[in-house]
Amino acid sequence: MNAHKDVRMSVDHLLRHNAGQMVAVLSKIFGFELIDQIEDAIQEALVKALKSWAIKGVPEKPTAWLIQVAKNHLFDQLRRDNKSVAFDDQLRETDRYVKLAEDSVFFDDEISDARLRLIFACCHPSIPKDSQIALTLKTVGGFNNREIASAFLAKKTAIDKILVRAKQSLKKHRGHFEIPGPESLPTRLDAVLKVLYLMFNEGYMATEGKELIRKDLCFEAIRLVKFLASHPVTHSPKVNALAALFLFQASRLSSRSHSSGIPSLLSEQDRTQWDRRMIVEALGFFRQSASGEEISEYHLEAEIACQHAVADSFENTDWELILRSYDKLLELRPSEIVALNRAYAFGKVRGPESALTELEALKNGSLDNYYPFHLTAAEFLEQTGRIEDAAVAYGRALKLANNISVKKFVKNKLIRVS
């Protein structure tokens, strides 16, 4: 049983961390127009890995093993469909291609990090930005469609359609996973930063599963944004601001849940557990982000995160400054989630009744299907003594939440007010 469990964990890890690499290699060989068949072939390879590795053990190069099995599966399928003749020579080049990818030498103005190269490649200018981001999260990040829907605050069916259209558009333009040259990096940077932002957010508050936090995603996003911050072409104030935001937020990871795994609210967290070295590093990136005249959404979010990180207590947090930052952020990036976060800060400055008035104005949008909205409302309803209404809000949040840790947290709240 332990062997099977270890194999499943290895396969899950490879799917999450190496799916993008596998898609890139196979699409380089077969062309991106076969992306659906490529994804099916990778899934077939993962199924075979579960069976084979449990008996024979995990191979020395598991990703290469999966690529080879997926390639053979796809080749057999194409042969059955009588479409494989044109690919014969390319198929024989697979092993050489993989070896060249491993041994590549890059110039200073090129992107040398393999995963980051794939992210830039996926952010293809022939498709809309939202489609670029969704496709990248799917193929490189290994996100499932429910996680992407959560990131977009959209229904899964809408994301399904976005991904289908993205693939159709790339087929139409015959786009492949081609790594863009240095001259193309700046035009794709905004989409790449959004991908990293959503990757970090999913790690910071997992959409589903048992764990509240996925540190692997958080620290991978930090690693990649720090790489961009050090790169001569992509180094810019907004990249430094995003690095600062990630580090400020990550400094609190160790205190974001209790020993039971249940989430710990910011007001409850033990600030002595926060990573002070990470906060100092974040302040360094934040200072660098102040160069030039650009003020991006990441600057404003980093400012908000900074105020939380440097405050000596929840009560002594500069909520006035945070509210002003949310006001500016709402002007720069109007969104329901920003409005929700602003409503919370508004309540800390003006009181719970004022917050509830703000929340009522947001209720009829897609936030009604977003569990943090109802948790926020429940907190302010409790503060105003409207316990029955708070129970209703907690009940709605419980119904909408998919993460097991979050569900336990909400159940405890609901029991307390019932």
C-alpha positions as CSV (number, residue, x, y, z in Angstrom):
1,M,0.0,0.0,0.0
2,N,2.8,2.4,0.8
3,A,4.5,1.6,-2.5
4,H,1.3,2.4,-4.4
5,K,0.8,5.6,-2.4
6,D,4.4,6.7,-3.1
7,V,4.0,6.0,-6.8
8,R,0.7,8.0,-6.9
9,M,2.4,10.9,-5.1
10,S,5.2,10.8,-7.7
11,V,2.8,10.7,-10.6
12,D,0.7,13.6,-9.1
13,H,3.9,15.6,-8.6
14,L,5.1,15.1,-12.1
15,L,1.7,16.0,-13.5
16,R,1.7,19.2,-11.5
17,H,5.3,20.2,-12.2
18,N,6.2,18.7,-15.5
19,A,3.0,18.7,-17.5
20,G,4.1,21.8,-19.4
21,Q,7.4,20.3,-20.3
22,M,5.7,17.2,-21.7
23,V,3.2,19.2,-23.7
24,A,6.0,21.4,-25.1
25,V,8.1,18.5,-26.3
26,L,5.2,16.6,-27.9
27,S,3.7,19.7,-29.5
28,K,7.2,20.5,-30.9
29,I,7.1,17.1,-32.6
30,F,3.5,16.8,-33.6
31,G,2.3,20.4,-33.8
32,F,0.0,22.2,-31.5
33,E,-2.9,21.5,-33.7
34,L,-3.0,18.0,-32.0
35,I,-3.0,19.5,-28.5
36,D,-6.1,17.5,-27.5
37,Q,-4.6,14.2,-28.6
38,I,-1.3,15.2,-26.9
39,E,-3.1,15.8,-23.6
40,D,-4.9,12.5,-23.9
41,A,-1.6,10.8,-24.6
42,I,0.0,12.3,-21.5
43,Q,-3.0,11.1,-19.4
44,E,-2.5,7.6,-20.9
45,A,1.2,7.7,-20.0
46,L,0.3,8.7,-16.4
47,V,-2.1,5.7,-16.1
48,K,0.6,3.4,-17.4
49,A,3.1,4.9,-14.9
50,L,0.8,4.1,-12.0
51,K,0.7,0.4,-13.0
52,S,4.3,0.0,-14.1
53,W,6.1,2.0,-11.4
54,A,4.3,0.2,-8.6
55,I,5.9,-3.0,-9.8
56,K,9.2,-2.0,-11.3
57,G,9.8,1.2,-9.3
58,V,10.1,4.8,-10.5
59,P,12.6,5.1,-13.4
60,E,15.7,7.2,-13.2
61,K,14.3,9.8,-15.6
62,P,10.5,9.7,-15.0
63,T,9.7,12.7,-17.2
64,A,11.6,11.2,-20.1
65,W,9.8,7.9,-19.5
66,L,6.4,9.6,-19.6
67,I,7.3,11.5,-22.8
68,Q,8.4,8.4,-24.5
69,V,5.2,6.5,-23.6
70,A,3.0,9.4,-24.6
71,K,4.9,9.7,-27.9
72,N,4.4,6.0,-28.7
73,H,0.7,6.2,-27.7
74,L,0.2,9.2,-30.0
75,F,2.2,7.7,-32.8
76,D,0.1,4.5,-32.6
77,Q,-3.1,6.5,-32.7
78,L,-2.0,8.5,-35.7
79,R,-1.0,5.4,-37.5
80,R,-4.4,3.9,-36.9
81,D,-5.9,7.1,-38.3
82,N,-3.6,6.9,-41.3
83,K,-2.1,10.3,-40.5
84,S,1.4,9.3,-39.3
85,V,3.5,9.3,-42.5
86,A,4.4,13.0,-42.4
87,F,5.6,12.6,-38.8
88,D,8.0,9.7,-39.2
89,D,11.2,11.7,-39.5
90,Q,10.1,14.1,-36.7
91,L,9.4,11.2,-34.4
92,R,12.9,9.9,-34.9
93,E,14.2,13.3,-33.7
94,T,12.4,13.1,-30.3
95,D,15.4,11.9,-28.2
96,R,17.8,14.3,-30.0
97,Y,15.3,17.2,-29.4
98,V,15.0,16.4,-25.7
99,K,18.8,16.2,-25.4
100,L,19.3,19.5,-27.1
101,A,16.7,21.1,-24.8
102,E,18.7,19.9,-21.8
103,D,22.1,21.1,-23.2
104,S,21.0,24.4,-24.6
105,V,23.2,27.5,-24.1
106,F,21.4,30.8,-23.8
107,F,22.5,34.4,-24.4
108,D,22.1,36.9,-21.5
109,D,19.0,38.4,-23.0
110,E,17.2,35.1,-23.5
111,I,15.1,33.2,-21.0
112,S,17.0,30.2,-19.8
113,D,14.6,28.8,-17.2
114,A,12.7,26.0,-18.8
115,R,9.3,26.5,-17.1
116,L,9.4,30.3,-17.7
117,R,10.2,29.8,-21.3
118,L,7.1,27.6,-21.7
119,I,5.0,30.3,-20.0
120,F,6.2,32.9,-22.4
121,A,5.6,30.5,-25.3
122,C,2.0,29.8,-24.1
123,C,1.2,33.6,-23.9
124,H,0.8,33.6,-27.7
125,P,-0.3,37.0,-29.2
126,S,-2.7,35.3,-31.6
127,I,-5.3,34.7,-28.9
128,P,-7.0,37.0,-26.3
129,K,-5.2,37.6,-23.1
130,D,-7.7,35.8,-20.9
131,S,-7.4,32.8,-23.2
132,Q,-3.6,33.0,-23.0
133,I,-3.7,32.9,-19.2
134,A,-6.2,30.1,-19.0
135,L,-4.3,28.0,-21.5
136,T,-1.0,28.6,-19.7
137,L,-2.4,27.7,-16.3
138,K,-3.8,24.5,-17.9
139,T,-0.8,23.3,-19.9
140,V,2.1,24.7,-17.9
141,G,0.7,25.1,-14.4
142,G,-1.2,21.8,-14.4
143,F,-4.3,23.5,-13.2
144,N,-7.6,21.7,-13.7
145,N,-10.6,23.7,-15.1
146,R,-12.2,24.1,-11.7
147,E,-9.0,25.8,-10.3
148,I,-8.9,28.1,-13.4
149,A,-12.5,28.9,-13.0
150,S,-11.8,29.9,-9.4
151,A,-8.9,32.1,-10.5
152,F,-11.2,33.9,-13.0
153,L,-14.2,34.0,-10.6
154,A,-16.1,32.3,-13.4
155,K,-18.1,29.1,-13.9
156,K,-16.3,26.0,-15.0
157,T,-18.4,25.8,-18.2
158,A,-17.2,29.2,-19.2
159,I,-13.5,28.2,-18.7
160,D,-14.2,25.0,-20.8
161,K,-15.3,27.2,-23.6
162,I,-12.4,29.7,-23.2
163,L,-9.9,26.8,-23.5
164,V,-11.6,25.3,-26.5
165,R,-11.6,28.7,-28.3
166,A,-7.9,29.2,-27.3
167,K,-7.0,25.8,-28.8
168,Q,-9.0,26.5,-32.0
169,S,-7.4,29.9,-32.4
170,L,-3.9,28.4,-32.1
171,K,-4.7,25.7,-34.6
172,K,-6.0,28.4,-37.0
173,H,-2.8,30.3,-36.7
174,R,-0.8,27.1,-36.7
175,G,0.9,28.3,-33.5
176,H,3.4,26.0,-31.9
177,F,5.1,26.2,-28.5
178,E,7.8,28.3,-29.9
179,I,10.0,30.1,-27.4
180,P,9.9,33.9,-28.2
181,G,13.1,35.8,-28.7
182,P,14.2,38.7,-26.5
183,E,12.5,41.2,-28.7
184,S,9.1,39.6,-28.0
185,L,9.4,39.2,-24.2
186,P,8.1,42.7,-23.2
187,T,4.9,42.3,-25.2
188,R,4.1,39.1,-23.4
189,L,5.2,40.1,-19.9
190,D,1.9,41.3,-18.6
191,A,0.2,38.0,-19.4
192,V,3.2,36.1,-17.8
193,L,2.9,38.2,-14.6
194,K,-0.8,37.5,-14.4
195,V,-0.1,33.8,-14.7
196,L,2.4,33.9,-11.9
197,Y,0.0,36.0,-9.8
198,L,-2.8,33.4,-10.2
199,M,-0.4,30.6,-9.6
200,F,0.7,32.2,-6.3
201,N,-3.0,32.9,-5.3
202,E,-3.9,29.2,-5.9
203,G,-1.0,28.2,-3.7
204,Y,-1.9,30.7,-1.0
205,M,-5.6,29.6,-0.8
206,A,-6.1,26.2,-2.6
207,T,-9.5,25.9,-4.4
208,E,-9.9,22.3,-3.5
209,G,-8.3,19.3,-1.7
210,K,-7.4,18.7,1.9
211,E,-4.7,21.4,2.3
212,L,-5.4,25.1,2.7
213,I,-2.0,26.1,1.3
214,R,0.1,24.7,-1.6
215,K,3.6,25.9,-0.8
216,D,5.0,24.4,-4.0
217,L,2.9,26.8,-6.1
218,C,3.7,29.8,-3.9
219,F,7.5,29.2,-3.9
220,E,7.6,28.3,-7.6
221,A,5.9,31.6,-8.4
222,I,8.4,33.4,-6.1
223,R,11.3,31.7,-7.9
224,L,10.1,32.6,-11.3
225,V,9.3,36.3,-10.5
226,K,12.7,36.7,-8.9
227,F,14.2,35.3,-12.1
228,L,12.3,37.9,-14.1
229,A,13.4,40.6,-11.7
230,S,17.1,39.7,-12.4
231,H,16.7,39.4,-16.2
232,P,18.0,42.3,-18.3
233,V,15.0,42.4,-20.6
234,T,12.1,41.7,-18.1
235,H,13.5,43.6,-15.1
236,S,11.1,46.4,-14.4
237,P,9.3,48.2,-11.5
238,K,6.1,46.1,-11.8
239,V,8.1,42.9,-11.7
240,N,9.8,44.0,-8.5
241,A,6.5,45.0,-7.1
242,L,5.1,41.6,-7.8
243,A,8.1,40.0,-6.2
244,A,7.6,42.2,-3.1
245,L,3.9,41.2,-3.0
246,F,4.6,37.5,-3.1
247,L,7.3,37.7,-0.4
248,F,5.1,39.8,1.9
249,Q,2.3,37.3,1.6
250,A,4.6,34.2,1.8
251,S,6.1,35.6,5.1
252,R,2.8,34.7,6.8
253,L,2.4,31.2,5.4
254,S,3.5,29.4,8.6
255,S,0.8,31.0,10.6
256,R,-2.1,30.9,8.2
257,S,-3.4,27.7,9.6
258,H,-3.7,26.0,13.0
259,S,-2.1,22.7,13.8
260,S,-5.4,21.1,12.9
261,G,-5.1,22.6,9.4
262,I,-8.1,24.9,9.9
263,P,-7.4,28.5,8.6
264,S,-6.2,31.1,11.0
265,L,-7.6,34.6,10.4
266,L,-5.1,37.5,10.1
267,S,-6.5,38.9,13.4
268,E,-5.6,35.6,15.1
269,Q,-2.2,35.0,13.7
270,D,0.9,34.8,15.9
271,R,3.1,37.5,14.3
272,T,6.2,36.1,15.9
273,Q,5.9,33.2,13.5
274,W,6.1,35.5,10.5
275,D,9.3,35.1,8.4
276,R,11.2,38.4,9.1
277,R,14.0,37.7,6.7
278,M,11.4,37.3,3.9
279,I,9.8,40.6,4.9
280,V,13.2,42.3,4.7
281,E,13.7,40.8,1.3
282,A,10.2,42.0,0.2
283,L,11.0,45.5,1.4
284,G,14.1,45.5,-0.8
285,F,12.1,44.6,-3.9
286,F,9.4,47.1,-2.9
287,R,12.1,49.9,-2.7
288,Q,13.4,48.9,-6.2
289,S,9.8,49.0,-7.6
290,A,9.7,52.7,-6.8
291,S,12.1,53.6,-9.6
292,G,10.4,55.4,-12.5
293,E,6.9,56.8,-12.6
294,E,4.9,53.6,-13.1
295,I,2.4,52.6,-10.5
296,S,0.9,49.2,-11.4
297,E,-1.8,47.1,-9.7
298,Y,1.1,45.1,-8.2
299,H,2.5,48.2,-6.6
300,L,-0.8,48.9,-4.9
301,E,-1.3,45.3,-3.8
302,A,2.3,45.2,-2.5
303,E,1.6,48.4,-0.5
304,I,-1.4,46.7,1.1
305,A,0.6,43.6,1.9
306,C,3.4,45.7,3.3
307,Q,1.1,47.4,5.7
308,H,-0.1,44.1,7.1
309,A,3.5,42.8,7.3
310,V,5.0,45.7,9.2
311,A,2.1,46.4,11.6
312,D,2.9,45.3,15.2
313,S,-0.7,44.1,15.6
314,F,-4.0,43.7,13.7
315,E,-5.5,46.6,15.6
316,N,-2.6,48.9,14.8
317,T,-2.6,48.2,11.1
318,D,-2.9,51.4,9.0
319,W,-6.4,50.6,7.6
320,E,-6.8,54.2,6.3
321,L,-3.8,53.7,4.0
322,I,-5.0,50.3,3.0
323,L,-8.4,51.7,2.1
324,R,-6.8,54.5,0.0
325,S,-4.7,51.8,-1.8
326,Y,-7.8,49.8,-2.5
327,D,-9.6,52.9,-3.9
328,K,-6.7,53.5,-6.3
329,L,-6.6,49.8,-7.2
330,L,-10.3,49.7,-7.9
331,E,-9.7,52.6,-10.4
332,L,-6.8,50.9,-12.0
333,R,-8.2,47.4,-12.1
334,P,-12.0,47.4,-11.5
335,S,-13.0,43.9,-10.3
336,E,-15.5,42.4,-7.9
337,I,-12.7,40.8,-5.8
338,V,-11.0,44.1,-5.4
339,A,-14.3,45.7,-4.4
340,L,-14.8,42.9,-1.9
341,N,-11.4,43.5,-0.3
342,R,-12.0,47.2,-0.3
343,A,-15.3,46.7,1.5
344,Y,-13.5,44.8,4.3
345,A,-11.0,47.7,4.7
346,F,-13.9,50.1,4.5
347,G,-15.5,48.3,7.4
348,K,-12.3,48.5,9.5
349,V,-12.2,52.3,9.0
350,R,-15.9,53.2,9.0
351,G,-17.5,50.3,11.0
352,P,-19.4,47.1,10.3
353,E,-22.6,48.7,9.2
354,S,-20.8,50.7,6.6
355,A,-19.1,47.5,5.4
356,L,-22.5,45.7,5.1
357,T,-23.9,48.6,3.0
358,E,-20.9,48.2,0.6
359,L,-21.3,44.4,0.5
360,E,-25.1,44.7,-0.2
361,A,-24.2,46.7,-3.4
362,L,-22.0,43.8,-4.6
363,K,-24.3,41.0,-3.8
364,N,-26.0,40.6,-7.1
365,G,-22.9,39.9,-9.1
366,S,-20.8,36.8,-9.4
367,L,-19.6,37.3,-5.8
368,D,-22.8,35.7,-4.7
369,N,-21.2,32.4,-5.7
370,Y,-17.8,33.2,-4.1
371,Y,-17.5,31.9,-0.6
372,P,-15.2,34.6,0.8
373,F,-17.9,37.1,0.1
374,H,-20.3,35.3,2.4
375,L,-17.5,34.8,5.1
376,T,-16.8,38.6,5.0
377,A,-20.5,39.4,5.3
378,A,-20.9,36.9,8.2
379,E,-18.1,38.5,10.1
380,F,-19.6,42.0,9.9
381,L,-23.1,40.6,10.6
382,E,-21.8,39.1,13.8
383,Q,-20.2,42.4,14.8
384,T,-23.6,44.1,14.4
385,G,-25.4,41.5,16.5
386,R,-27.3,40.0,13.5
387,I,-26.5,36.4,14.5
388,E,-29.3,34.7,12.5
389,D,-28.2,36.5,9.3
390,A,-24.6,35.6,10.1
391,A,-25.6,31.9,10.3
392,V,-27.3,32.1,6.9
393,A,-24.1,33.7,5.4
394,Y,-21.9,31.0,7.0
395,G,-24.3,28.4,5.6
396,R,-24.0,29.8,2.1
397,A,-20.2,29.9,2.4
398,L,-20.1,26.3,3.5
399,K,-22.1,25.3,0.5
400,L,-19.8,27.1,-1.9
401,A,-16.4,26.1,-0.5
402,N,-14.6,23.1,-2.0
403,N,-11.5,23.1,0.1
404,I,-11.8,20.6,3.0
405,S,-9.8,22.8,5.5
406,V,-12.0,25.8,4.6
407,K,-15.2,23.7,5.1
408,K,-14.0,22.7,8.6
409,F,-13.3,26.4,9.4
410,V,-16.8,27.5,8.2
411,K,-18.5,24.6,10.1
412,N,-16.9,25.7,13.3
413,K,-18.1,29.3,12.7
414,L,-21.6,28.0,11.9
415,I,-21.8,25.9,15.1
416,R,-20.7,28.9,17.2
417,V,-23.5,31.1,15.9
418,S,-26.3,28.5,15.7
